[in-house]
């Protein structure tokens, strides 16, 4: 009797275990059927073939249907994209050897749709048998997202052109190809003439529309295999592979320039006449990409010095062109000015504009070239002394108190001391020290008045004031060029040198003429 009861209990336990097993199996089946992934278990046969022990329904979705002959293995292999078959074969070989492996490739489905898949298998030995358990999932959206991220990292957000990073990579690859195959590419640098005037006159939103339209025109004017990129600010760059001679390079330069200049750019009701200066070089593949870009840059600035809206090739540059290039002192001053501007949060363009305006004022007054150079250097370096001002004062959002203001005013003297110690730019020391003096003697650091203030100090003061008034600052919005000139004229003879203000007005009128004429 006891043995019979024990037997019944054992039968009941076995039934419970069997029911639980069925429930787990049913749950597993429901899970497998509810997901899009392909879950499988294969046995690797001694001859290298495979036998399917289990396959979930996900393979139907990944393969885009069911093979007519029921041969899933053949259909799957044939569906692998031709460009991915070598990679897929390596993956298969690895797991047939009992190694864990994963692969990402494309399948051309039975429905004609190409899908990316990713998956792998985990081999394990059970006695003499090699069992591979794995899962494969669709990765089409994932790959597309990665492509979008890669594209975003290589394109300019405003214009949709390639960015500087991508262009540099393309240029390196083209140079390597040219060294190997003997082809000669051309490189072009393009700069929008007087673009700052567009921004100052109409605002940055209009400036962005202009840049976007220029980008579209450049893209439409090049050959399908040329590369166009935004190099920075209002500069664009083009790589033109496989040119036969410089005449071909010249024609491309002119086509790009004319694509912009021959038709005004429409921004709302405005029609803006915009032009480009272009510099081109027929590339020597043995040179570095830095050298090649520098040569195109030299040609570009030769075009700008000759009046803009024109093309110059590097091979055309004469001794006079090269002599007219920026003195090394200017390059050094540009580099030094960055250190002060970055800390203060003032854009590099401020120092650049002050330098350009100061040089223009000095030239307009008929001053000798050495004084013109001092004014340009002083424009770049006028705020260099701010590197010694504490951050809490330099970046204070509100007004400075009396003690803080006394510290801030020392930047003119500190700047002079720094500049005097560097031989290449020491001639700018007086411009740096005295650009905050005022004609009535109320300025600093020495309270000089009238002509006692060195002329370069008076000129940089006017250029600095104009640039500050027409720029956005945290504590106020930018004013127009006309408003700035009106304010400077009102203070002429008291704050600023009358002749320098009048010369500034002529410089501003000359550089504003193209944009204002198009209004």
C-alpha positions as CSV (number, residue, x, y, z in Angstrom):
1,X,0.0,0.0,0.0
2,X,2.8,2.4,0.9
3,X,4.6,1.5,-2.3
4,X,1.4,2.2,-4.4
5,X,0.9,5.7,-2.7
6,X,4.6,6.5,-3.3
7,X,4.2,5.6,-6.9
8,X,1.1,7.8,-7.3
9,X,2.9,10.7,-5.7
10,X,5.9,10.2,-8.1
11,X,3.5,10.1,-11.1
12,X,1.9,13.4,-9.9
13,X,5.4,15.0,-9.5
14,X,6.4,14.0,-13.0
15,X,3.1,15.3,-14.4
16,X,3.7,18.7,-12.6
17,X,7.3,18.8,-13.9
18,X,6.1,17.9,-17.4
19,X,3.4,20.7,-17.3
20,X,6.0,23.2,-16.1
21,X,8.3,22.2,-18.9
22,X,5.5,22.6,-21.4
23,X,4.7,26.0,-19.9
24,X,8.3,27.1,-20.1
25,X,8.5,25.8,-23.6
26,X,5.3,27.6,-24.6
27,X,6.5,30.8,-23.0
28,X,9.8,30.6,-24.8
29,X,8.0,29.9,-28.1
30,X,5.7,32.9,-27.5
31,X,8.7,35.2,-26.7
32,X,10.6,34.0,-29.8
33,X,7.5,34.5,-31.9
34,X,6.9,38.0,-30.5
35,X,10.3,39.4,-31.4
36,X,11.7,40.3,-34.8
37,X,15.1,38.7,-34.1
38,X,16.0,35.3,-35.6
39,X,16.9,32.9,-32.8
40,X,18.5,29.6,-33.9
41,X,20.3,26.5,-32.8
42,X,22.5,24.7,-35.3
43,X,24.6,21.6,-35.1
44,X,27.9,21.6,-37.0
45,X,28.2,18.4,-38.9
46,X,31.5,16.5,-39.2
47,X,31.8,17.4,-42.9
48,X,31.4,21.2,-42.2
49,X,27.7,21.4,-43.0
50,X,25.0,22.6,-40.6
51,X,21.8,21.1,-39.3
52,X,19.1,23.3,-38.0
53,X,17.8,22.1,-34.6
54,X,15.7,25.2,-33.9
55,X,14.8,28.3,-35.9
56,X,12.5,31.0,-34.7
57,X,10.1,32.8,-37.1
58,X,12.3,35.9,-37.2
59,X,14.2,34.6,-40.2
60,X,11.1,34.9,-42.4
61,X,11.1,38.7,-41.6
62,X,14.8,39.1,-42.1
63,X,14.9,37.2,-45.4
64,X,11.7,38.9,-46.6
65,X,9.8,35.7,-47.2
66,X,10.0,31.9,-47.3
67,X,12.1,30.1,-49.9
68,X,10.0,28.1,-52.4
69,X,12.2,25.0,-52.1
70,X,12.3,25.3,-48.3
71,X,16.2,25.4,-48.4
72,X,16.8,28.2,-45.8
73,X,20.5,27.7,-45.7
74,X,21.0,28.2,-49.5
75,X,18.5,31.1,-49.6
76,X,20.3,32.8,-46.7
77,X,23.7,32.5,-48.2
78,X,22.5,33.7,-51.6
79,X,20.8,36.7,-50.0
80,X,24.1,38.1,-48.6
81,X,25.0,41.2,-50.5
82,X,27.9,40.6,-52.9
83,X,30.1,43.2,-51.3
84,X,29.6,41.5,-47.9
85,X,30.1,37.9,-48.8
86,X,33.8,37.7,-48.0
87,X,33.1,39.1,-44.5
88,X,30.2,36.7,-44.0
89,X,32.3,33.7,-45.1
90,X,35.0,34.6,-42.6
91,X,32.3,34.8,-39.9
92,X,30.9,31.3,-40.9
93,X,34.4,29.8,-40.9
94,X,35.1,31.1,-37.4
95,X,32.0,29.5,-35.8
96,X,32.4,26.3,-37.8
97,X,35.8,26.1,-36.0
98,X,34.1,26.5,-32.7
99,X,35.0,30.1,-32.2
100,X,32.5,32.7,-31.1
101,X,31.8,35.2,-33.9
102,X,29.6,38.1,-34.9
103,X,29.0,39.8,-38.2
104,X,27.2,42.8,-39.7
105,X,26.2,42.7,-43.3
106,X,23.4,43.3,-45.8
107,X,20.8,40.8,-47.0
108,X,19.0,41.3,-50.3
109,X,15.6,39.8,-49.3
110,X,13.3,37.6,-51.3
111,X,11.0,40.7,-51.4
112,X,13.8,42.8,-53.0
113,X,14.4,44.9,-49.9
114,X,18.0,45.3,-48.7
115,X,18.3,45.0,-44.9
116,X,21.3,45.3,-42.6
117,X,21.6,42.5,-40.1
118,X,23.9,41.9,-37.2
119,X,24.3,38.7,-35.2
120,X,26.5,35.9,-34.1
121,X,26.7,32.5,-32.6
122,X,28.0,31.0,-29.4
123,X,29.5,27.5,-30.1
124,X,29.6,24.9,-27.3
125,X,30.5,21.2,-27.3
126,X,28.2,18.6,-26.0
127,X,30.2,15.4,-26.1
128,X,31.4,15.0,-29.7
129,X,28.7,17.4,-31.0
130,X,29.4,21.1,-31.8
131,X,26.2,23.1,-31.1
132,X,25.9,26.8,-32.1
133,X,23.3,28.9,-30.4
134,X,22.8,32.4,-31.8
135,X,20.6,35.4,-32.6
136,X,20.4,37.6,-35.6
137,X,18.6,41.0,-35.6
138,X,17.8,43.7,-38.1
139,X,20.2,46.7,-37.9
140,X,18.9,48.8,-40.8
141,X,17.7,51.7,-38.7
142,X,20.9,51.5,-36.5
143,X,23.1,51.7,-39.6
144,X,21.1,54.6,-41.0
145,X,21.4,56.5,-37.7
146,X,25.2,55.9,-37.7
147,X,25.4,57.2,-41.3
148,X,23.5,60.3,-40.3
149,X,25.9,60.9,-37.4
150,X,28.9,60.4,-39.7
151,X,27.4,62.7,-42.3
152,X,26.6,65.4,-39.6
153,X,30.2,65.2,-38.4
154,X,31.4,65.8,-42.0
155,X,29.0,68.5,-43.2
156,X,28.6,72.2,-42.4
157,X,25.3,72.7,-40.5
158,X,24.5,76.0,-42.2
159,X,25.3,75.3,-45.9
160,X,25.1,71.5,-46.1
161,X,28.5,71.5,-47.8
162,X,31.3,69.3,-46.5
163,X,33.2,70.7,-43.6
164,X,36.9,71.4,-43.1
165,X,37.6,68.0,-41.5
166,X,36.1,66.0,-44.4
167,X,37.7,68.1,-47.1
168,X,41.2,67.6,-45.5
169,X,40.6,63.9,-45.6
170,X,39.5,64.0,-49.3
171,X,42.5,66.1,-50.2
172,X,44.9,63.7,-48.6
173,X,43.3,60.8,-50.5
174,X,43.4,62.7,-53.8
175,X,47.1,63.6,-53.3
176,X,47.9,59.9,-52.7
177,X,46.0,59.0,-55.8
178,X,47.8,61.6,-57.8
179,X,51.2,60.4,-56.7
180,X,50.2,56.9,-57.8
181,X,48.4,57.6,-61.0
182,X,50.0,60.9,-62.2
183,X,46.8,62.9,-62.3
184,X,47.0,66.6,-61.5
185,X,44.3,68.2,-59.3
186,X,43.6,71.8,-58.7
187,X,42.8,73.6,-55.4
188,X,40.7,76.7,-55.2
189,X,40.1,79.0,-52.2
190,X,37.1,81.4,-52.4
191,X,36.3,84.3,-50.1
192,X,33.1,86.4,-50.1
193,X,34.0,90.0,-50.6
194,X,33.0,92.5,-48.0
195,X,30.9,89.9,-46.2
196,X,31.2,91.7,-42.8
197,X,29.4,94.6,-44.4
198,X,26.5,92.3,-45.2
199,X,26.3,91.1,-41.6
200,X,26.7,94.6,-40.1
201,X,24.2,96.2,-42.5
202,X,21.4,93.5,-42.6
203,X,22.2,91.2,-39.7
204,X,23.5,87.7,-39.3
205,X,20.3,86.0,-40.4
206,X,20.6,87.7,-43.8
207,X,24.3,86.8,-43.8
208,X,23.4,83.1,-43.3
209,X,21.0,83.2,-46.2
210,X,23.7,84.7,-48.4
211,X,26.2,82.0,-47.4
212,X,23.6,79.2,-48.0
213,X,22.8,80.6,-51.5
214,X,26.5,80.9,-52.4
215,X,27.0,77.3,-51.3
216,X,24.2,76.2,-53.6
217,X,25.5,78.1,-56.5
218,X,29.0,76.7,-56.1
219,X,27.7,73.2,-55.8
220,X,25.8,73.7,-59.0
221,X,28.8,75.2,-60.9
222,X,31.3,72.4,-60.3
223,X,31.7,69.0,-61.9
224,X,30.0,66.0,-60.3
225,X,33.3,64.6,-59.0
226,X,34.7,67.9,-57.6
227,X,34.5,68.5,-53.9
228,X,33.2,71.7,-52.4
229,X,33.5,72.5,-48.7
230,X,33.0,75.4,-46.4
231,X,36.5,76.2,-45.1
232,X,35.4,78.6,-42.4
233,X,33.5,81.9,-42.0
234,X,32.9,83.2,-45.5
235,X,35.6,81.1,-47.1
236,X,34.9,78.1,-49.3
237,X,37.3,75.6,-50.8
238,X,37.1,73.4,-53.9
239,X,39.2,70.3,-55.0
240,X,39.1,69.7,-58.8
241,X,40.7,66.4,-59.7
242,X,42.4,65.5,-63.0
243,X,43.1,68.8,-64.7
244,X,45.1,68.8,-67.9
245,X,46.6,72.3,-67.5
246,X,46.2,75.7,-65.8
247,X,43.7,76.9,-68.4
248,X,41.3,74.2,-67.1
249,X,41.9,75.5,-63.5
250,X,41.3,79.1,-64.6
251,X,38.0,78.2,-66.3
252,X,36.8,76.5,-63.1
253,X,37.8,79.5,-61.0
254,X,36.0,81.9,-63.3
255,X,32.9,79.7,-63.5
256,X,32.6,79.6,-59.7
257,X,33.2,83.3,-59.4
258,X,30.6,84.2,-62.0
259,X,28.1,81.7,-60.6
260,X,27.8,84.1,-57.6
261,X,28.4,87.6,-59.2
262,X,26.2,87.4,-62.3
263,X,22.9,87.3,-60.4
264,X,21.9,89.2,-57.2
265,X,21.1,87.1,-54.2
266,X,17.4,87.5,-53.2
267,X,16.8,87.8,-49.4
268,X,13.1,88.7,-49.0
269,X,12.6,92.0,-50.9
270,X,16.3,92.7,-51.0
271,X,18.6,92.0,-54.0
272,X,22.2,91.8,-52.8
273,X,25.1,92.0,-55.3
274,X,27.7,89.7,-53.9
275,X,31.1,88.9,-55.4
276,X,33.9,86.4,-54.7
277,X,37.7,86.6,-54.8
278,X,39.3,83.4,-55.9
279,X,42.8,81.9,-55.6
280,X,43.8,78.7,-57.4
281,X,46.8,76.5,-57.6
282,X,47.6,73.5,-59.9
283,X,48.7,71.0,-57.3
284,X,52.1,69.4,-57.1
285,X,51.2,66.0,-55.5
286,X,54.6,65.8,-53.9
287,X,53.8,68.7,-51.6
288,X,51.9,68.5,-48.3
289,X,48.3,69.6,-48.2
290,X,49.3,72.5,-45.8
291,X,51.7,73.8,-48.5
292,X,49.1,73.5,-51.2
293,X,46.4,75.4,-49.2
294,X,49.0,78.1,-48.3
295,X,49.7,78.6,-52.0
296,X,46.0,78.9,-52.8
297,X,45.7,81.3,-49.9
298,X,48.5,83.5,-51.2
299,X,46.8,83.6,-54.6
300,X,43.4,84.5,-53.0
301,X,44.8,87.4,-51.0
302,X,46.6,88.7,-54.1
303,X,43.2,88.8,-55.8
304,X,41.8,90.7,-52.8
305,X,44.7,93.1,-52.7
306,X,44.1,93.9,-56.4
307,X,40.5,95.0,-55.8
308,X,38.5,91.8,-55.2
309,X,36.0,90.1,-57.5
310,X,38.7,88.5,-59.5
311,X,40.8,85.3,-59.9
312,X,44.5,84.9,-59.3
313,X,46.5,81.7,-59.8
314,X,49.6,81.0,-57.7
315,X,51.8,80.6,-60.7
316,X,50.9,84.2,-61.7
317,X,52.2,85.7,-58.5
318,X,55.1,88.1,-59.0
319,X,57.8,89.4,-56.7
320,X,55.6,92.4,-56.0
321,X,52.7,90.1,-55.0
322,X,54.9,88.2,-52.6
323,X,56.5,91.4,-51.2
324,X,53.0,92.7,-50.5
325,X,52.1,89.7,-48.3
326,X,51.5,90.1,-44.6
327,X,54.7,90.9,-42.8
328,X,55.7,88.2,-40.3
329,X,55.0,90.8,-37.5
330,X,51.4,90.8,-38.5
331,X,51.2,87.0,-38.3
332,X,52.7,87.1,-34.9
333,X,50.4,89.9,-33.7
334,X,47.4,87.8,-34.9
335,X,48.5,84.9,-32.8
336,X,49.2,87.0,-29.7
337,X,45.8,88.7,-29.9
338,X,44.0,85.4,-29.6
339,X,45.2,84.9,-26.0
340,X,43.6,88.1,-24.9
341,X,40.4,87.7,-26.9
342,X,39.7,84.1,-25.8
343,X,39.9,85.0,-22.1
344,X,37.7,88.1,-22.5
345,X,35.2,86.3,-24.6
346,X,35.7,88.8,-27.5
347,X,35.7,87.2,-30.9
348,X,38.9,87.2,-32.9
349,X,37.1,89.3,-35.6
350,X,37.2,92.3,-33.2
351,X,41.0,92.6,-33.2
352,X,41.0,91.8,-37.0
353,X,38.6,94.6,-37.7
354,X,40.4,97.1,-35.5
355,X,43.6,96.3,-37.4
356,X,41.9,96.6,-40.8
357,X,40.2,99.9,-39.9
358,X,43.3,101.3,-38.3
359,X,45.4,100.5,-41.3
360,X,42.8,102.0,-43.6
361,X,42.6,105.2,-41.6
362,X,46.3,105.6,-41.6
363,X,46.5,105.0,-45.3
364,X,43.6,107.5,-45.9
365,X,45.5,110.1,-44.0
366,X,48.5,109.6,-46.3
367,X,50.8,108.4,-43.5
368,X,54.1,106.6,-44.3
369,X,54.0,102.8,-44.6
370,X,55.9,102.3,-41.4
371,X,53.2,104.1,-39.4
372,X,50.4,102.2,-41.3
373,X,52.1,99.0,-40.1
374,X,52.3,100.3,-36.5
375,X,48.6,101.1,-36.7
376,X,47.7,97.6,-38.0
377,X,49.9,96.0,-35.4
378,X,48.4,98.2,-32.7
379,X,44.9,97.1,-33.9
380,X,45.7,93.5,-33.4
381,X,47.5,94.0,-30.1
382,X,45.6,96.8,-28.4
383,X,44.0,94.6,-25.8
384,X,47.0,92.2,-25.3
385,X,47.5,93.5,-21.7
386,X,44.2,92.0,-20.7
387,X,46.0,88.6,-20.3
388,X,47.1,89.9,-16.9
389,X,43.7,91.0,-15.7
390,X,42.0,88.6,-13.2
391,X,39.1,86.6,-14.7
392,X,36.7,87.8,-12.0
393,X,37.2,91.4,-13.4
394,X,37.7,90.6,-17.0
395,X,34.5,88.5,-17.3
396,X,32.3,90.3,-14.8
397,X,28.8,90.7,-16.3
398,X,28.0,93.9,-14.5
399,X,29.7,97.3,-14.1
400,X,33.1,97.4,-12.4
401,X,33.5,99.1,-9.1
402,X,36.2,101.8,-8.6
403,X,38.9,99.3,-7.5
404,X,38.1,96.9,-10.3
405,X,38.2,99.7,-12.8
406,X,41.7,100.9,-11.6
407,X,42.9,97.3,-12.2
408,X,41.3,97.1,-15.6
409,X,42.9,100.3,-16.8
410,X,46.3,98.9,-16.2
411,X,45.9,96.7,-19.3
412,X,47.2,99.5,-21.5
413,X,50.5,99.8,-19.6
414,X,50.9,96.1,-19.2
415,X,50.2,95.6,-23.0
416,X,52.9,98.1,-23.8
417,X,55.4,96.3,-21.6
418,X,54.6,93.0,-23.2
419,X,54.8,94.3,-26.8
420,X,58.2,96.1,-26.1
421,X,59.7,92.8,-25.2
422,X,59.0,91.2,-28.5
423,X,61.2,92.7,-31.2
424,X,59.0,91.8,-34.2
425,X,56.0,93.9,-32.8
426,X,57.7,96.4,-30.5
427,X,57.0,99.2,-32.9
428,X,53.3,98.9,-31.9
429,X,54.1,99.7,-28.2
430,X,52.9,103.3,-28.3
431,X,49.6,102.4,-30.1
432,X,48.9,99.8,-27.4
433,X,49.8,102.1,-24.5
434,X,47.8,105.2,-25.7
435,X,44.7,103.8,-27.5
436,X,42.6,104.9,-24.4
437,X,43.9,108.5,-24.3
438,X,41.3,111.2,-25.2
439,X,41.8,114.4,-27.1
440,X,40.7,116.5,-24.1
441,X,43.2,114.8,-21.8
442,X,40.6,112.7,-19.9
443,X,41.9,109.3,-21.0
444,X,44.5,106.9,-19.6
445,X,47.1,105.9,-18.7
446,X,49.0,109.2,-19.1
447,X,46.2,111.8,-19.6
448,X,47.8,113.0,-22.8
449,X,45.8,115.5,-24.9
450,X,45.6,116.5,-28.6
451,X,48.7,115.9,-30.7
452,X,50.7,114.9,-27.7
453,X,49.0,111.5,-28.1
454,X,51.0,109.5,-30.7
455,X,49.2,109.3,-34.0
456,X,48.9,105.5,-33.9
457,X,47.2,105.7,-30.5
458,X,44.7,108.2,-31.8
459,X,44.0,106.1,-34.9
460,X,43.6,102.8,-33.0
461,X,41.3,104.5,-30.5
462,X,38.9,105.5,-33.3
463,X,39.0,102.0,-34.9
464,X,38.5,100.3,-31.6
465,X,35.5,102.5,-30.7
466,X,33.8,101.9,-34.0
467,X,34.3,98.1,-33.8
468,X,33.0,98.1,-30.2
469,X,29.9,100.1,-31.0
470,X,28.9,97.9,-34.0
471,X,29.4,94.6,-32.2
472,X,27.0,92.7,-29.9
473,X,28.2,92.7,-26.3
474,X,26.6,90.9,-23.3
475,X,25.4,94.3,-21.9
476,X,24.0,95.8,-25.1
477,X,23.1,95.1,-28.7
478,X,25.1,96.2,-31.7
479,X,24.4,99.5,-33.4
480,X,24.6,100.2,-37.1
481,X,27.7,101.7,-38.8
482,X,25.8,104.9,-39.4
483,X,24.9,105.2,-35.7
484,X,28.5,104.5,-34.7
485,X,29.8,107.1,-37.1
486,X,27.3,109.6,-35.8
487,X,28.4,109.0,-32.2
488,X,32.1,109.3,-33.1
489,X,31.5,112.5,-35.1
490,X,29.7,113.9,-32.0
491,X,32.7,113.2,-29.8
492,X,35.4,114.3,-32.4
493,X,37.7,117.0,-31.0
494,X,36.8,115.9,-27.4
495,X,37.2,112.2,-27.3
496,X,38.7,111.4,-30.7
497,X,40.9,112.9,-33.3
498,X,38.7,114.8,-35.9
499,X,40.9,113.8,-38.9
500,X,40.9,110.1,-37.8
501,X,37.1,110.1,-37.5
502,X,36.7,111.6,-41.0
503,X,39.2,109.1,-42.5
504,X,37.3,106.3,-40.8
505,X,34.0,107.5,-42.4
506,X,35.7,107.3,-45.8
507,X,37.0,103.7,-45.1
508,X,33.5,102.6,-43.9
509,X,31.8,104.2,-46.9
510,X,34.2,102.5,-49.3
511,X,33.8,99.0,-47.9
512,X,30.0,99.5,-47.5
513,X,29.4,100.6,-51.0
514,X,28.8,97.2,-52.6
515,X,26.2,96.1,-50.1
516,X,24.5,99.5,-49.8
517,X,24.2,99.8,-53.6
518,X,22.4,96.5,-53.7
519,X,19.8,97.5,-51.0
